[in-house]
Amino acid sequence: MARTPNYNFERKERERMKALKKAEKLAAKNARKQDESGDISNEVDATISEEPKSD
């Protein structure tokens, strides 16, 4: 005997999985963006610290 389809549940599960995947991609994008901005600030700090101080 075939099972009765539960369209609402299946649709909500698809939407939930899609939202989860989208959230993971956004988190990865934000982490990558933060790493890139952190690298730039570290390079600027290193450049500033290498300059001789005039007292």
N, C-alpha and C positions, 0 to 999 in steps of 0.2 A: 504494500500500500504506500502510495506517495505521500510525502509530508505536505502539510498545508503551508503555503508561503506566508511569511510574516514580513510584509513589505516595509512597514514602518520601522520595525527593529533593524532590518537590514540597511535601510537608508540612513538611519541614525548612526549605525556602526560605521558605515562608509564615511559619513560626515565627521565623526569623531576621529577616525584614523587620518583623514585629510587634515583636520585641524591640528592633530598631534604632529604630523609630518611638517606642517607649515611652521609650527612653533619651534621645532627642532632646527629647521633651516634658519629661522630668524635669530635664534640664540647663537648658532654657529656664525652667522653673518656679523652679529654684534660683537662676538668674541674676537673675530678676525679684525674687525674695525678697531676695537680697543687695542689689540696687539700692535697693529700698524701705527696707531697714534702714540702708543707707548714707546715704540722703537724710535720714532721721530724725536720725542722729548728726551729720550736717553742720549741720542746723538747730539742734540743741542746742549744738554748738560755736560757731556764729555768735551765738546768744543769750548764751552765757557770755562771749564775747569782747567783746560790746557793753556789758556791765555795767561801770560805773566801778569802778576799783580804789581801795580805801581804804588808804592807806599811813600 
